[in-house]
Amino acid sequence: MKKIFKIPLEIDGKNWSLNKIYAGVHWTVRRKDKNNIRLLVRSIIGMNKPFKNPVSIKMAFNSGLDVSNHGYIFKLIEDALVKCGVIQNDSYKYVKCNIMTLQKAFKGVIVEVEELKEE
C-alpha cells in the first residue's frame, strides 16, 4: 500500500536548507520550524492509522536547492508523519529507506510513504 501527500511549502535556501543548520541556528528557531511543519503536515493529512510493516519514504521537492540540502526539511516532515500516525516511529525498525529527489509538478513537497513487504 502507498499513501501520497502533497505538502504546499515554498522552499528556499534561507529557510529550509540543511546549510541553515550548519550555520549554527539557535535551538529555539529549530523548534519553531518543527512545530510549523508539524501543523502544516497535520492540516494536509490529518491523523492516520500507522502502517503495520516497515515503509519507504520518498520526498520530491520543488526548489532550487541541491537534492542533499533538503535533509533538514525531510527530517521535519518525517517527524510530522510520526506525530500524525502515518508511521509508528522513524527508527530503522519502521523506516527502511529514505529517498530525496526533485520535481517540478507541484509547488512544495510530494511525499510518498510505501509499505514494504514483511521481512
GROMACS elastic network, one bead per residue, 0.5 to 0.9 nm:
[ bonds ]
;  ai    aj funct       b0    kb
    1    51     6  0.87554   500
    1   113     6  0.84790   500
    1   114     6  0.58950   500
    1   115     6  0.54240   500
    1   116     6  0.80300   500
    2   112     6  0.67795   500
    2   113     6  0.56087   500
    2   115     6  0.61786   500
    3    86     6  0.89221   500
    3   111     6  0.80683   500
    3   112     6  0.57417   500
    3   113     6  0.52644   500
    3   114     6  0.64201   500
    3   115     6  0.86872   500
    4   110     6  0.70319   500
    4   111     6  0.55533   500
    4   113     6  0.64554   500
    4   114     6  0.85712   500
    5    41     6  0.88318   500
    5    44     6  0.75504   500
    5    45     6  0.69316   500
    5   109     6  0.81742   500
    5   110     6  0.58734   500
    5   111     6  0.50617   500
    5   112     6  0.65361   500
    5   113     6  0.85158   500
    6    44     6  0.76200   500
    6    45     6  0.88022   500
    6   106     6  0.78137   500
    6   107     6  0.89271   500
    6   108     6  0.71294   500
    6   109     6  0.58343   500
    6   111     6  0.62051   500
    6   112     6  0.88742   500
    7    40     6  0.75494   500
    7    41     6  0.65895   500
    7    44     6  0.68112   500
    7    45     6  0.88809   500
    7   106     6  0.89862   500
    7   107     6  0.84414   500
    7   108     6  0.56622   500
    7   109     6  0.50680   500
    7   110     6  0.63117   500
    7   111     6  0.74875   500
    8    40     6  0.83688   500
    8    44     6  0.87822   500
    8   106     6  0.79965   500
    8   107     6  0.61438   500
    8   109     6  0.64636   500
    8   110     6  0.86479   500
    9    40     6  0.87889   500
    9    62     6  0.88082   500
    9   107     6  0.67406   500
    9   109     6  0.67124   500
   10    16     6  0.89758   500
   10    62     6  0.80997   500
   10    63     6  0.76733   500
   10   107     6  0.68349   500
   10   108     6  0.58535   500
   10   109     6  0.88840   500
   11    14     6  0.84815   500
   11    15     6  0.70179   500
   11    16     6  0.60249   500
   11    17     6  0.79850   500
   11    61     6  0.81389   500
   11    62     6  0.72671   500
   11    63     6  0.56415   500
   11    64     6  0.80637   500
   11    65     6  0.82119   500
   11    70     6  0.89681   500
   11    73     6  0.89643   500
   11   107     6  0.87719   500
   11   108     6  0.70499   500
   11   109     6  0.88809   500
   12    15     6  0.57740   500
   12    16     6  0.60374   500
   12    17     6  0.68541   500
   12    63     6  0.65948   500
   12    64     6  0.71235   500
   12    65     6  0.71298   500
   13    16     6  0.58720   500
   13    18     6  0.82282   500
   13    19     6  0.76235   500
   13    20     6  0.76032   500
   13    63     6  0.87959   500
   13    64     6  0.80406   500
   13    65     6  0.65945   500
   13    69     6  0.83721   500
   14    17     6  0.65399   500
   14    19     6  0.85247   500
   14    20     6  0.68046   500
   15    20     6  0.71273   500
   15    33     6  0.89024   500
   16    19     6  0.83516   500
   16    20     6  0.69897   500
   16    21     6  0.89988   500
   16    33     6  0.87508   500
   16    69     6  0.82507   500
   16    70     6  0.71560   500
   16    71     6  0.89285   500
   16    72     6  0.66596   500
   16    73     6  0.59507   500
   17    20     6  0.54622   500
   17    21     6  0.76573   500
   17    65     6  0.73729   500
   17    66     6  0.89921   500
   17    68     6  0.89565   500
   17    69     6  0.51927   500
   17    70     6  0.58660   500
   17    71     6  0.76207   500
   17    72     6  0.64671   500
   17    73     6  0.74003   500
   18    21     6  0.54898   500
   18    22     6  0.67580   500
   18    23     6  0.89429   500
   18    68     6  0.78591   500
   18    70     6  0.61688   500
   18    71     6  0.59053   500
   18    72     6  0.50507   500
   18    73     6  0.78151   500
   19    23     6  0.62156   500
   19    69     6  0.68011   500
   19    72     6  0.87342   500
   20    23     6  0.51928   500
   20    24     6  0.71099   500
   20    25     6  0.64979   500
   20    72     6  0.86302   500
   21    24     6  0.54577   500
   21    25     6  0.54793   500
   21    26     6  0.86825   500
   21    30     6  0.84044   500
   21    72     6  0.77620   500
   22    25     6  0.75230   500
   24    27     6  0.88483   500
   25    28     6  0.83530   500
   25    29     6  0.66277   500
   25    30     6  0.70846   500
   26    29     6  0.55269   500
   26    30     6  0.67364   500
   26    31     6  0.89460   500
   27    31     6  0.61171   500
   27    32     6  0.86080   500
   28    32     6  0.62048   500
   28    33     6  0.86318   500
   29    32     6  0.50706   500
   29    33     6  0.62198   500
   29    34     6  0.86535   500
   30    34     6  0.61652   500
   30    35     6  0.86789   500
   31    34     6  0.50315   500
   31    35     6  0.62310   500
   31    36     6  0.86023   500
   32    35     6  0.51647   500
   32    36     6  0.60929   500
   32    37     6  0.85936   500
   33    36     6  0.51681   500
   33    37     6  0.61508   500
   33    38     6  0.84967   500
   33    73     6  0.89871   500
   33    76     6  0.79059   500
   34    37     6  0.53267   500
   34    38     6  0.60713   500
   34    39     6  0.86937   500
   34    73     6  0.89438   500
   34    76     6  0.57690   500
   34    77     6  0.83485   500
   34    79     6  0.83381   500
   34    80     6  0.81286   500
   35    38     6  0.50547   500
   35    39     6  0.62244   500
   35    40     6  0.86187   500
   35    76     6  0.88668   500
   35    80     6  0.87982   500
   36    39     6  0.52846   500
   36    40     6  0.62207   500
   36    41     6  0.86801   500
   37    41     6  0.60189   500
   37    42     6  0.84135   500
   37    73     6  0.84167   500
   37    76     6  0.65531   500
   37    77     6  0.65578   500
   37    80     6  0.70860   500
   38    41     6  0.52611   500
   38    42     6  0.60535   500
   38    43     6  0.85329   500
   38    76     6  0.75097   500
   38    77     6  0.70732   500
   38    79     6  0.77364   500
   38    81     6  0.81773   500
   38    83     6  0.76318   500
   38    84     6  0.82936   500
   39    42     6  0.51368   500
   39    43     6  0.60657   500
   39    44     6  0.87376   500
   39    80     6  0.81861   500
   40    43     6  0.51645   500
   40    44     6  0.65020   500
   40    45     6  0.88647   500
   40    80     6  0.89373   500
   41    44     6  0.52017   500
   41    45     6  0.60987   500
   41    46     6  0.76310   500
   41    77     6  0.71658   500
   41    80     6  0.64567   500
   41    81     6  0.76024   500
   41    84     6  0.79889   500
   42    45     6  0.52554   500
   42    47     6  0.69264   500
   42    80     6  0.74247   500
   42    81     6  0.83000   500
   42    83     6  0.83585   500
   42    84     6  0.61701   500
   43    46     6  0.57813   500
   45    48     6  0.77487   500
   45    81     6  0.88900   500
   45    84     6  0.76240   500
   45    86     6  0.88898   500
   46    84     6  0.64823   500
   46    85     6  0.88184   500
   47    83     6  0.82632   500
   47    85     6  0.58560   500
   47    86     6  0.74778   500
   48    84     6  0.61375   500
   48    86     6  0.53507   500
   48    87     6  0.86533   500
   49    52     6  0.88489   500
   49    84     6  0.85299   500
   49    85     6  0.55623   500
   49    86     6  0.60169   500
   49    87     6  0.79821   500
   49    88     6  0.87921   500
   50    53     6  0.88774   500
   50    82     6  0.83123   500
   50    84     6  0.86483   500
   50    85     6  0.50913   500
   50    88     6  0.55987   500
   51    54     6  0.72362   500
   51    55     6  0.75434   500
   51    85     6  0.85651   500
   51    86     6  0.65001   500
   51    87     6  0.57876   500
   51    88     6  0.71694   500
   51    94     6  0.87950   500
   51   114     6  0.88237   500
   51   115     6  0.66196   500
   52    55     6  0.88881   500
   52    87     6  0.82647   500
   52    88     6  0.80089   500
   52    94     6  0.86198   500
   52   115     6  0.80544   500
   53    94     6  0.69303   500
   53   115     6  0.60927   500
   53   116     6  0.63192   500
   53   117     6  0.69786   500
   53   118     6  0.59968   500
   53   119     6  0.86894   500
   54    87     6  0.83831   500
   54    92     6  0.83648   500
   54    93     6  0.66385   500
   54    95     6  0.54953   500
   54    96     6  0.63948   500
   54   114     6  0.85510   500
   54   115     6  0.59973   500
   54   116     6  0.56754   500
   54   117     6  0.77276   500
   54   118     6  0.73974   500
   54   119     6  0.88329   500
   55    87     6  0.78617   500
   55    94     6  0.61207   500
   55    95     6  0.50025   500
   55    96     6  0.60118   500
   55    97     6  0.71352   500
   55   113     6  0.64188   500
   55   114     6  0.53228   500
   55   116     6  0.52375   500
   55   117     6  0.86764   500
   56    94     6  0.87273   500
   56    95     6  0.59116   500
   56    96     6  0.57446   500
   56    98     6  0.60225   500
   56    99     6  0.78668   500
   56   112     6  0.80152   500
   56   113     6  0.58122   500
   56   114     6  0.52450   500
   56   115     6  0.65324   500
   56   116     6  0.68655   500
   57    78     6  0.82383   500
   57    95     6  0.73236   500
   57    96     6  0.82977   500
   57    97     6  0.62075   500
   57    99     6  0.62399   500
   57   100     6  0.86369   500
   57   111     6  0.71776   500
   57   112     6  0.57539   500
   57   114     6  0.65203   500
   57   115     6  0.89751   500
   58    97     6  0.81334   500
   58    98     6  0.58395   500
   58   100     6  0.59354   500
   58   101     6  0.77245   500
   58   110     6  0.80593   500
   58   111     6  0.58360   500
   58   112     6  0.50711   500
   58   113     6  0.65119   500
   58   114     6  0.83198   500
   59    74     6  0.71967   500
   59    98     6  0.80487   500
   59    99     6  0.62650   500
   59   100     6  0.51424   500
   59   101     6  0.63746   500
   59   102     6  0.81750   500
   59   109     6  0.63721   500
   59   110     6  0.55956   500
   59   112     6  0.63422   500
   59   113     6  0.87371   500
   60    99     6  0.82703   500
   60   100     6  0.59381   500
   60   103     6  0.56355   500
   60   104     6  0.88999   500
   60   108     6  0.83575   500
   60   109     6  0.55600   500
   60   110     6  0.51093   500
   60   111     6  0.66044   500
   60   112     6  0.85088   500
   61    65     6  0.88878   500
   61    67     6  0.80646   500
   61    70     6  0.77671   500
   61   100     6  0.76296   500
   61   101     6  0.63026   500
   61   103     6  0.56477   500
   61   104     6  0.79045   500
   61   106     6  0.84010   500
   61   107     6  0.81566   500
   61   108     6  0.61125   500
   61   110     6  0.66927   500
   61   111     6  0.88797   500
   62    65     6  0.85826   500
   62   102     6  0.59087   500
   62   103     6  0.52512   500
   62   104     6  0.55117   500
   62   105     6  0.77756   500
   62   106     6  0.67397   500
   62   107     6  0.57528   500
   62   108     6  0.54739   500
   62   109     6  0.64742   500
   62   110     6  0.86787   500
   63    66     6  0.84054   500
   63   102     6  0.75328   500
   63   103     6  0.81760   500
   63   104     6  0.82130   500
   63   107     6  0.81885   500
   63   108     6  0.78572   500
   64    67     6  0.89132   500
   65    68     6  0.81079   500
   65    69     6  0.61974   500
   65    70     6  0.73669   500
   66    69     6  0.53979   500
   66    70     6  0.74359   500
   66   102     6  0.87103   500
   67    70     6  0.59093   500
   67    71     6  0.82043   500
   67   100     6  0.65176   500
   67   101     6  0.60391   500
   67   102     6  0.66345   500
   68    71     6  0.59079   500
   68   100     6  0.74663   500
   68   101     6  0.87088   500
   69    72     6  0.72088   500
   69    73     6  0.86254   500
   70    73     6  0.55201   500
   70    74     6  0.59823   500
   70    75     6  0.86716   500
   70   100     6  0.75428   500
   71    75     6  0.61991   500
   71    76     6  0.87186   500
   71   100     6  0.81443   500
   72    75     6  0.53534   500
   72    76     6  0.64284   500
   72    77     6  0.88289   500
   73    77     6  0.61308   500
   73    78     6  0.84303   500
   74    77     6  0.52637   500
   74    78     6  0.60233   500
   74    79     6  0.86198   500
   74    98     6  0.89781   500
   74   100     6  0.79670   500
   75    79     6  0.61223   500
   75    80     6  0.85536   500
   76    79     6  0.52336   500
   76    80     6  0.63028   500
   76    81     6  0.87944   500
   77    81     6  0.62381   500
   77    82     6  0.88307   500
   77   111     6  0.88259   500
   78    81     6  0.50519   500
   78    82     6  0.66609   500
   78    83     6  0.89467   500
   78    87     6  0.87139   500
   78    90     6  0.71168   500
   79    82     6  0.51822   500
   79    83     6  0.64737   500
   79    84     6  0.87602   500
   79    89     6  0.83079   500
   79    90     6  0.70984   500
   80    84     6  0.60510   500
   80    85     6  0.85250   500
   80    86     6  0.87582   500
   81    84     6  0.51018   500
   81    85     6  0.62064   500
   81    86     6  0.52214   500
   81    87     6  0.60710   500
   81    88     6  0.86359   500
   81    89     6  0.87114   500
   81    90     6  0.87094   500
   82    85     6  0.51543   500
   82    86     6  0.59123   500
   82    87     6  0.50603   500
   82    88     6  0.58719   500
   82    89     6  0.57008   500
   82    90     6  0.69013   500
   83    86     6  0.77655   500
   83    87     6  0.82882   500
   83    88     6  0.86136   500
   83    89     6  0.88551   500
   84    87     6  0.79593   500
   85    88     6  0.63479   500
   85    89     6  0.87892   500
   86   113     6  0.83316   500
   87    90     6  0.71658   500
   87    94     6  0.72417   500
   87    95     6  0.81623   500
   87   113     6  0.86668   500
   88    91     6  0.88752   500
   88    94     6  0.68162   500
   89    92     6  0.85372   500
   89    93     6  0.79969   500
   89    94     6  0.60129   500
   89    95     6  0.76374   500
   90    93     6  0.78592   500
   90    94     6  0.60831   500
   90    95     6  0.56695   500
   91    94     6  0.56665   500
   91    95     6  0.59945   500
   91    96     6  0.83750   500
   92    95     6  0.50302   500
   92    96     6  0.56056   500
   92    97     6  0.84604   500
   93    96     6  0.70870   500
   95    98     6  0.75358   500
   96   116     6  0.85364   500
  102   109     6  0.89726   500
  103   106     6  0.72884   500
  103   107     6  0.88878   500
  103   109     6  0.85008   500
  103   110     6  0.84041   500
  104   107     6  0.72514   500
  106   109     6  0.72025   500
  106   110     6  0.73690   500
  107   110     6  0.89382   500
  115   118     6  0.88590   500
  116   119     6  0.84848   500
